[in-house]
Amino acid sequence: MQNENRTDNQGFQEELPEILMRIVSELHDVAYLIERVEPQLLELGGPNVLVSSDSVKVLQGIDLAVQKARGLAEFIDTITGAIPNDWMIDMTTALSLVKLADMQKALGAGLRHGHSQPLVKAAGDFDFF
């Protein structure tokens, strides 16, 4: 639920817990996208990919990134439960700093979603900058 109030001195005011839950959703999305990389690397590298200690370190780094993203999401989710719904903030400046249009839309739209990254793009599809 998006709760916006317009005041003369400030931009749009939104409930802090709702904003934080949108961030939680984005963090879970990031974890999922990172997690999808590991099987692809194993497939591309073949059976010998785990022989190299550098390759193992890369795969461990991928696992750590996923764990950190999920851990941050759970942390924010948990503390959000203790924040009163009447705590309002203006996200105008913060949103202007987000450069990815899909993420800016997801964070500012007032709706939580599944994944900001389409999961069914055909191989070879990409966004051209």
MIZADREN-174775 format. One record per atom (N, C-alpha, C, O): residue number from 1; y, z, x; residue in one letter; atom name. Coordinates in pm, whole numbers, plus 50000, padded with zeros to 5 digits. Each point is the difference from the previous one (the first is absolute). Layout:
NUM; Y; Z; X; A; CA;
...
END
This chain:
1; 49883; 50000; 50084; M; N;
1; 50117; 50000; 49916; M; CA;
1; 50122; 50000; 50088; M; C;
1; 50013; 50085; 50088; M; O;
2; 50077; 49823; 49891; Q; N;
2; 50121; 49992; 50079; Q; CA;
2; 50111; 50071; 49926; Q; C;
2; 50026; 49973; 49883; Q; O;
3; 50039; 50116; 50187; N; N;
3; 50107; 50077; 49940; N; CA;
3; 50125; 49975; 50083; N; C;
3; 50016; 50059; 50106; N; O;
4; 50072; 49856; 49847; E; N;
4; 50120; 49968; 50073; E; CA;
4; 50122; 50047; 49923; E; C;
4; 50010; 49979; 49879; E; O;
5; 50081; 50086; 50191; N; N;
5; 50126; 50041; 49943; N; CA;
5; 50109; 49944; 50089; N; C;
5; 49991; 50010; 50122; N; O;
6; 50112; 49932; 49818; R; N;
6; 50109; 49941; 50076; R; CA;
6; 50117; 50096; 50000; R; C;
6; 50042; 50047; 49894; R; O;
7; 50010; 49984; 50225; T; N;
7; 50121; 50079; 50011; T; CA;
7; 50103; 49919; 50076; T; C;
7; 49965; 49904; 50069; T; O;
8; 50162; 50132; 49920; D; N;
8; 50105; 49921; 50064; D; CA;
8; 49994; 50003; 50152; D; C;
8; 50021; 49898; 50065; D; O;
9; 49949; 50219; 49994; N; N;
9; 50002; 50013; 50144; N; CA;
9; 49869; 49963; 50066; N; C;
9; 49997; 49975; 50121; N; O;
10; 49897; 50020; 49804; Q; N;
10; 49868; 49978; 50058; Q; CA;
10; 49936; 49877; 49938; Q; C;
10; 50045; 49950; 49897; Q; O;
11; 49850; 50001; 50168; G; N;
11; 49925; 49888; 49945; G; CA;
11; 49908; 50048; 49891; G; C;
11; 50033; 50093; 49926; G; O;
12; 49853; 49844; 50064; F; N;
12; 49903; 50040; 49899; F; CA;
12; 49924; 50124; 50045; F; C;
12; 49951; 50007; 50113; F; O;
13; 50041; 50091; 49800; Q; N;
13; 49929; 50124; 50029; Q; CA;
13; 49859; 49989; 49943; Q; C;
13; 49980; 49959; 49886; Q; O;
14; 49922; 50079; 50196; E; N;
14; 49861; 49997; 49955; E; CA;
14; 49934; 50133; 50035; E; C;
14; 50043; 50071; 50091; E; O;
15; 49852; 49961; 49834; E; N;
15; 49926; 50123; 50024; E; CA;
15; 49929; 49991; 50135; E; C;
15; 49926; 49905; 50026; E; O;
16; 50096; 50196; 50059; L; N;
16; 49939; 50003; 50133; L; CA;
16; 49847; 49996; 49994; L; C;
16; 49940; 49925; 50076; L; O;
17; 49995; 50152; 49836; P; N;
17; 49853; 49991; 49996; P; CA;
17; 49948; 49859; 49971; P; C;
17; 49898; 49959; 50056; P; O;
18; 50170; 49969; 49857; E; N;
18; 49956; 49863; 49968; E; CA;
18; 50015; 49909; 50121; E; C;
18; 49913; 49916; 50026; E; O;
19; 50194; 50099; 50047; I; N;
19; 50022; 49919; 50122; I; CA;
19; 49892; 50032; 50103; I; C;
19; 49944; 49909; 50061; I; O;
20; 50029; 50219; 49958; L; N;
20; 49898; 50040; 50097; L; CA;
20; 49863; 49946; 49964; L; C;
20; 49923; 49962; 50088; L; O;
21; 50045; 50033; 49784; M; N;
21; 49870; 49946; 49959; M; CA;
21; 49992; 49848; 50024; M; C;
21; 49892; 49947; 50025; M; O;
22; 50220; 49985; 49969; R; N;
22; 50000; 49857; 50035; R; CA;
22; 49976; 49984; 50150; R; C;
22; 49933; 49906; 50042; R; O;
23; 50120; 50186; 50039; I; N;
23; 49975; 49997; 50144; I; CA;
23; 49852; 50028; 50027; I; C;
23; 49939; 49936; 50086; I; O;
24; 50003; 50158; 49841; V; N;
24; 49856; 50029; 50012; V; CA;
24; 49920; 49873; 49972; V; C;
24; 49906; 49969; 50073; V; O;
25; 50130; 49960; 49824; S; N;
25; 49930; 49877; 49966; S; CA;
25; 50011; 49897; 50113; S; C;
25; 49902; 49934; 50034; S; O;
26; 50216; 50054; 50024; E; N;
26; 50019; 49906; 50111; E; CA;
26; 49918; 50042; 50122; E; C;
26; 49943; 49914; 50069; E; O;
27; 50050; 50214; 49959; L; N;
27; 49920; 50047; 50114; L; CA;
27; 49851; 49972; 49981; L; C;
27; 49931; 49962; 50094; L; O;
28; 50019; 50057; 49784; H; N;
28; 49860; 49965; 49973; H; CA;
28; 49979; 49850; 50016; H; C;
28; 49896; 49956; 50049; H; O;
29; 50203; 49965; 49911; D; N;
29; 49994; 49855; 50016; D; CA;
29; 49993; 49964; 50148; D; C;
29; 49919; 49916; 50040; D; O;
30; 50164; 50146; 50042; V; N;
30; 50001; 49974; 50144; V; CA;
30; 49864; 50035; 50061; V; C;
30; 49946; 49924; 50079; V; O;
31; 50000; 50192; 49883; A; N;
31; 49869; 50041; 50052; A; CA;
31; 49893; 49898; 49966; A; C;
31; 49917; 49965; 50084; A; O;
32; 50085; 49987; 49792; Y; N;
32; 49900; 49901; 49957; Y; CA;
32; 50015; 49870; 50079; Y; C;
32; 49900; 49941; 50042; Y; O;
33; 50223; 50014; 49978; L; N;
33; 50022; 49875; 50073; L; CA;
33; 49955; 50012; 50146; L; C;
33; 49942; 49907; 50055; L; O;
34; 50086; 50207; 50006; I; N;
34; 49956; 50022; 50139; I; CA;
34; 49848; 50005; 50006; I; C;
34; 49938; 49942; 50090; I; O;
35; 50003; 50127; 49815; E; N;
35; 49854; 50016; 49996; E; CA;
35; 49929; 49865; 49990; E; C;
35; 49889; 49984; 50051; E; O;
36; 50173; 49920; 49883; R; N;
36; 49940; 49867; 49985; R; CA;
36; 49994; 49923; 50131; R; C;
36; 49924; 49904; 50010; R; O;
37; 50153; 50137; 50090; V; N;
37; 50004; 49929; 50128; V; CA;
37; 49872; 50024; 50081; V; C;
37; 49949; 49908; 50063; V; O;
38; 50000; 50214; 49935; E; N;
38; 49887; 50038; 50085; E; CA;
38; 49876; 49912; 49981; E; C;
38; 49945; 49950; 50098; E; O;
39; 50009; 50029; 49777; P; N;
39; 49882; 49913; 49985; P; CA;
39; 50026; 49856; 50048; P; C;
39; 49909; 49934; 50050; P; O;
40; 50213; 50020; 49933; Q; N;
40; 50032; 49865; 50047; Q; CA;
40; 49992; 49992; 50152; Q; C;
40; 49950; 49902; 50055; Q; O;
41; 50100; 50201; 50013; L; N;
41; 49992; 50001; 50146; L; CA;
41; 49855; 50006; 50047; L; C;
41; 49963; 49933; 50097; L; O;
42; 49955; 50146; 49835; L; N;
42; 49859; 50008; 50037; L; CA;
42; 49930; 49866; 49978; L; C;
42; 49916; 49959; 50080; L; O;
43; 50120; 49974; 49813; E; N;
43; 49940; 49870; 49972; E; CA;
43; 50044; 49896; 50101; E; C;
43; 49919; 49920; 50048; E; O;
44; 50208; 50079; 49985; L; N;
44; 50052; 49904; 50097; L; CA;
44; 49949; 50026; 50142; L; C;
44; 49975; 49907; 50076; L; O;
45; 50009; 50220; 49959; G; N;
45; 49957; 50036; 50134; G; CA;
45; 49850; 49987; 50023; G; C;
45; 49954; 49994; 50114; G; O;
46; 49973; 50003; 49779; G; N;
46; 49854; 49989; 50014; G; CA;
46; 49937; 50131; 50044; G; C;
46; 50067; 50103; 50008; G; O;
47; 49805; 49891; 50021; P; N;
47; 49927; 50124; 50033; P; CA;
47; 50045; 50066; 50130; P; C;
47; 49977; 50119; 50019; P; O;
48; 50086; 49807; 50069; N; N;
48; 50040; 50056; 50130; N; CA;
48; 50137; 50066; 49998; N; C;
48; 50045; 50052; 50102; N; O;
49; 50020; 49948; 49783; V; N;
49; 50136; 50056; 49995; V; CA;
49; 50000; 50150; 50032; V; C;
49; 50098; 50051; 50055; V; O;
50; 49794; 50018; 49912; L; N;
50; 49994; 50145; 50024; L; CA;
50; 49959; 50035; 50143; L; C;
50; 49993; 50117; 50036; L; O;
51; 49979; 49781; 50045; V; N;
51; 49964; 50023; 50139; V; CA;
51; 50124; 50037; 50081; V; C;
51; 49993; 50083; 50091; V; O;
52; 50118; 49857; 49878; S; N;
52; 50124; 50023; 50073; S; CA;
52; 50065; 50131; 49955; S; C;
52; 50018; 50024; 49880; S; O;
53; 50016; 50060; 50217; S; N;
53; 50064; 50127; 49966; S; CA;
53; 50140; 49976; 49939; S; C;
53; 50045; 50079; 49917; S; O;
54; 50021; 49815; 50124; D; N;
54; 50131; 49968; 49941; D; CA;
54; 49987; 49964; 49852; D; C;
54; 50084; 50039; 49919; D; O;
55; 49812; 49886; 50048; S; N;
55; 49976; 49964; 49860; S; CA;
55; 49971; 50124; 49915; S; C;
55; 50047; 50012; 49887; S; O;
56; 49874; 50078; 50170; V; N;
56; 49968; 50124; 49927; V; CA;
56; 50127; 50081; 49978; V; C;
56; 50019; 50056; 49892; V; O;
57; 50067; 49950; 50208; K; N;
57; 50128; 50072; 49986; K; CA;
57; 50087; 49938; 49891; K; C;
57; 50065; 50072; 49924; K; O;
58; 49936; 49797; 50068; V; N;
58; 50078; 49932; 49895; V; CA;
58; 49945; 50036; 49862; V; C;
58; 50076; 50031; 49908; V; O;
59; 49791; 49965; 50078; L; N;
59; 49938; 50034; 49872; L; CA;
59; 50024; 50147; 49964; L; C;
59; 50022; 50032; 49883; L; O;
60; 49975; 50056; 50217; Q; N;
60; 50030; 50141; 49975; Q; CA;
60; 50146; 50017; 49959; Q; C;
60; 50033; 50084; 49915; Q; O;
61; 50055; 49837; 50145; G; N;
61; 50142; 50003; 49962; G; CA;
61; 50022; 49956; 49857; G; C;
61; 50085; 50055; 49930; G; O;
62; 49838; 49846; 50026; I; N;
62; 50008; 49954; 49861; I; CA;
62; 49956; 50112; 49907; I; C;
62; 50065; 50026; 49899; I; O;
63; 49824; 50039; 50135; D; N;
63; 49951; 50112; 49918; D; CA;
63; 50103; 50113; 49994; D; C;
63; 50022; 50058; 49894; D; O;
64; 50041; 49972; 50219; L; N;
64; 50100; 50106; 50004; L; CA;
64; 50122; 49964; 49914; L; C;
64; 50053; 50086; 49929; L; O;
65; 49990; 49789; 50077; A; N;
65; 50114; 49957; 49919; A; CA;
65; 49971; 50016; 49851; A; C;
65; 50086; 50043; 49923; A; O;
66; 49792; 49922; 50036; V; N;
66; 49959; 50015; 49860; V; CA;
66; 49999; 50147; 49961; V; C;
66; 50051; 50037; 49894; V; O;
67; 49892; 50047; 50191; Q; N;
67; 49994; 50142; 49971; Q; CA;
67; 50140; 50062; 49991; Q; C;
67; 50025; 50084; 49913; Q; O;
68; 50065; 49875; 50175; K; N;
68; 50137; 50053; 49998; K; CA;
68; 50073; 49956; 49873; K; C;
68; 50068; 50081; 49937; K; O;
69; 49919; 49793; 50026; A; N;
69; 50068; 49951; 49880; A; CA;
69; 49949; 50074; 49876; A; C;
69; 50079; 50042; 49915; A; O;
70; 49790; 49973; 50076; R; N;
70; 49942; 50074; 49886; R; CA;
70; 50038; 50147; 50003; R; C;
70; 50027; 50059; 49895; R; O;
71; 49976; 50001; 50223; G; N;
71; 50039; 50139; 50013; G; CA;
71; 50145; 50023; 49957; G; C;
71; 50030; 50096; 49930; G; O;
72; 50059; 49815; 50112; L; N;
72; 50140; 50010; 49957; L; CA;
72; 50012; 49983; 49849; L; C;
72; 50077; 50071; 49936; L; O;
73; 49847; 49837; 50009; A; N;
73; 50003; 49978; 49855; A; CA;
73; 49956; 50126; 49926; A; C;
73; 50063; 50041; 49903; A; O;
74; 49829; 50020; 50142; E; N;
74; 49951; 50121; 49935; E; CA;
74; 50097; 50116; 50017; E; C;
74; 50019; 50079; 49907; E; O;
75; 50042; 49932; 50209; F; N;
75; 50099; 50105; 50025; F; CA;
75; 50119; 49986; 49904; F; C;
75; 50040; 50096; 49935; F; O;
76; 50015; 49784; 50058; I; N;
76; 50114; 49975; 49911; I; CA;
76; 49960; 50022; 49855; I; C;
76; 50076; 50058; 49922; I; O;
77; 49806; 49896; 50040; D; N;
77; 49949; 50019; 49864; D; CA;
77; 49994; 50148; 49965; D; C;
77; 50040; 50041; 49891; D; O;
78; 49910; 50039; 50202; T; N;
78; 49984; 50143; 49975; T; CA;
78; 50135; 50071; 49988; T; C;
78; 50019; 50080; 49908; T; O;
79; 50074; 49893; 50183; I; N;
79; 50129; 50069; 49992; I; CA;
79; 50083; 49951; 49882; I; C;
79; 50086; 50073; 49949; I; O;
80; 49889; 49806; 50006; T; N;
80; 50073; 49947; 49885; T; CA;
80; 49974; 50083; 49876; T; C;
80; 50087; 50013; 49914; T; O;
81; 49794; 50042; 50075; G; N;
81; 49966; 50083; 49884; G; CA;
81; 50086; 50124; 49988; G; C;
81; 50011; 50057; 49891; G; O;
82; 50051; 49985; 50219; A; N;
82; 50083; 50121; 49999; A; CA;
82; 50150; 49969; 49981; A; C;
82; 50082; 50091; 49993; A; O;
83; 49952; 49782; 49999; I; N;
83; 50141; 49961; 49987; I; CA;
83; 50035; 49984; 49853; I; C;
83; 49931; 49928; 49927; I; O;
84; 50175; 50139; 50028; P; N;
84; 50041; 49986; 49859; P; CA;
84; 50040; 49856; 49967; P; C;
84; 50060; 49932; 50083; P; O;
85; 49908; 50024; 49796; N; N;
85; 50032; 49863; 49957; N; CA;
85; 50150; 49976; 49988; N; C;
85; 50043; 49885; 49997; N; O;
86; 50036; 50221; 49997; D; N;
86; 50144; 49979; 49983; D; CA;
86; 50073; 49982; 50134; D; C;
86; 50123; 49987; 50002; D; O;
87; 49803; 50012; 50109; W; N;
87; 50062; 49970; 50128; W; CA;
87; 50021; 49849; 50007; W; C;
87; 49904; 49922; 50004; W; O;
88; 50222; 50038; 49996; M; N;
88; 50035; 49859; 49995; M; CA;
88; 50063; 49958; 50133; M; C;
88; 50074; 50076; 50062; M; O;
89; 49895; 49801; 49981; I; N;
89; 50063; 49946; 50120; I; CA;
89; 50040; 49855; 49976; I; C;
89; 49949; 49932; 49910; I; O;
90; 50144; 50022; 50172; D; N;
90; 50045; 49861; 49998; D; CA;
90; 49926; 49926; 50111; D; C;
90; 50013; 50035; 50117; D; O;
91; 49911; 49863; 49847; M; N;
91; 49921; 49923; 50097; M; CA;
91; 50067; 49872; 50046; M; C;
91; 49940; 49925; 50077; M; O;
92; 50180; 50047; 49879; T; N;
92; 50065; 49873; 50028; T; CA;
92; 50002; 49966; 50148; T; C;
92; 49957; 49892; 50040; T; O;
93; 50092; 50199; 50043; T; N;
93; 50008; 49974; 50144; T; CA;
93; 49863; 49987; 50063; T; C;
93; 49975; 49909; 50078; T; O;
94; 49934; 50183; 49887; A; N;
94; 49865; 49996; 50057; A; CA;
94; 49931; 49868; 49966; A; C;
94; 49936; 49940; 50087; A; O;
95; 50076; 50014; 49789; L; N;
95; 49936; 49874; 49962; L; CA;
95; 50060; 49881; 50074; L; C;
95; 49930; 49904; 50030; L; O;
96; 50200; 50102; 49998; S; N;
96; 50064; 49888; 50070; S; CA;
96; 49948; 49986; 50143; S; C;
96; 50013; 49893; 50059; S; O;
97; 49928; 50212; 49996; L; N;
97; 49947; 49997; 50135; L; CA;
97; 49857; 49947; 50007; L; C;
97; 49952; 49967; 50108; L; O;
98; 49979; 50025; 49779; V; N;
98; 49863; 49948; 49994; V; CA;
98; 50008; 49848; 50003; V; C;
98; 50060; 49938; 49912; V; O;
99; 49880; 50003; 50189; K; N;
99; 50013; 49855; 50020; K; CA;
99; 49895; 49917; 49929; K; C;
99; 50025; 49883; 49969; K; O;
100; 49858; 50173; 50002; L; N;
100; 49897; 49925; 49930; L; CA;
100; 50032; 50000; 49851; L; C;
100; 50006; 50106; 49938; L; O;
101; 50013; 49776; 50005; A; N;
101; 50040; 49990; 49859; A; CA;
101; 49898; 50063; 49906; A; C;
101; 50039; 50069; 49905; A; O;
102; 49832; 49910; 50120; D; N;
102; 49897; 50057; 49913; D; CA;
102; 50002; 50153; 50003; D; C;
102; 49984; 50065; 49897; D; O;
103; 50036; 49991; 50223; M; N;
103; 50004; 50145; 50011; M; CA;
103; 50127; 50055; 49937; M; C;
103; 49997; 50103; 49933; M; O;
104; 50116; 49829; 50087; Q; N;
104; 50125; 50042; 49939; Q; CA;
104; 49988; 49999; 49848; Q; C;
104; 50047; 50092; 49933; Q; O;
105; 49889; 49806; 50015; K; N;
105; 49978; 49989; 49856; K; CA;
105; 49909; 50113; 49950; K; C;
105; 50027; 50061; 49896; K; O;
106; 49866; 49966; 50177; A; N;
106; 49905; 50105; 49959; A; CA;
106; 50064; 50139; 50005; A; C;
106; 49977; 50082; 49912; A; O;
107; 50104; 49943; 50191; L; N;
107; 50063; 50131; 50013; L; CA;
107; 50113; 50019; 49900; L; C;
107; 50025; 50111; 49954; L; O;
108; 50044; 49781; 50012; G; N;
108; 50116; 50012; 49913; G; CA;
108; 49975; 49969; 49854; G; C;
108; 50087; 50025; 49916; G; O;
109; 49797; 49922; 50051; A; N;
109; 49975; 49954; 49863; A; CA;
109; 49973; 50111; 49900; A; C;
109; 50011; 49979; 49879; A; O;
110; 49954; 50136; 50170; G; N;
110; 49970; 50110; 49909; G; CA;
110; 49861; 49994; 49943; G; C;
110; 49968; 50076; 49908; G; O;
111; 49948; 49838; 50144; L; N;
111; 49862; 49989; 49952; L; CA;
111; 49906; 50014; 50118; L; C;
111; 50020; 49937; 50104; L; O;
112; 49878; 50144; 49880; R; N;
112; 49898; 50007; 50102; R; CA;
112; 49903; 49886; 49976; R; C;
112; 49986; 49953; 49887; R; O;
113; 49948; 50005; 50215; H; N;
113; 49917; 49879; 49991; H; CA;
113; 49876; 50016; 50084; H; C;
113; 49981; 50101; 50066; H; O;
114; 49935; 49797; 49930; G; N;
114; 49881; 50000; 50083; G; CA;
114; 50035; 49965; 50142; G; C;
114; 50009; 50088; 50085; G; O;
115; 50010; 49786; 49943; H; N;
115; 50029; 49955; 50135; H; CA;
115; 50118; 49905; 49996; H; C;
115; 50008; 49913; 49914; H; O;
116; 50085; 50104; 50182; S; N;
116; 50113; 49909; 50008; S; CA;
116; 49959; 49868; 50065; S; C;
116; 50062; 49896; 49977; S; O;
117; 49833; 50109; 50103; Q; N;
117; 49949; 49880; 50065; Q; CA;
117; 49895; 49936; 49910; Q; C;
117; 49901; 50065; 49967; Q; O;
118; 50119; 49810; 49993; P; N;
118; 49896; 49936; 49920; P; CA;
118; 49869; 49997; 50077; P; C;
118; 49996; 49962; 50117; P; O;
119; 49897; 50077; 49817; L; N;
119; 49871; 50010; 50068; L; CA;
119; 49915; 49875; 49981; L; C;
119; 49892; 49991; 50058; L; O;
120; 50155; 49915; 49864; V; N;
120; 49918; 49883; 49971; V; CA;
120; 50063; 49871; 50054; V; C;
120; 49965; 49891; 49954; V; O;
121; 50125; 50120; 50143; K; N;
121; 50056; 49879; 50059; K; CA;
121; 49889; 49921; 50069; K; C;
121; 49907; 50058; 50057; K; O;
122; 50103; 49813; 49936; A; N;
122; 49902; 49915; 50069; A; CA;
122; 50020; 50013; 50150; A; C;
122; 50111; 50026; 50046; A; O;
123; 49782; 49955; 50029; A; N;
123; 50011; 50004; 50145; A; CA;
123; 50099; 49896; 50047; A; C;
123; 49997; 49885; 49955; A; O;
124; 50091; 50155; 50133; G; N;
124; 50100; 49908; 50053; G; CA;
124; 50133; 50013; 49927; G; C;
124; 50101; 49951; 50050; G; O;
125; 49903; 50113; 49834; D; N;
125; 50128; 50023; 49931; D; CA;
125; 50079; 50103; 50078; D; C;
125; 49945; 50097; 50052; D; O;
126; 50186; 49881; 49957; F; N;
126; 50085; 50097; 50066; F; CA;
126; 50141; 49985; 49947; F; C;
126; 50035; 49900; 49938; F; O;
127; 50045; 50203; 50086; D; N;
127; 50141; 49995; 49964; D; CA;
127; 50077; 49954; 50123; D; C;
127; 49994; 50063; 50106; D; O;
128; 50079; 49827; 49879; F; N;
128; 50076; 49945; 50111; F; CA;
128; 50137; 50065; 50004; F; C;
128; 50070; 50002; 49899; F; O;
129; 49969; 50051; 50217; F; N;
129; 50128; 50068; 50013; F; CA;
129; 50106; 49899; 50030; F; C;
129; 50117; 50036; 50015; F; O;
END
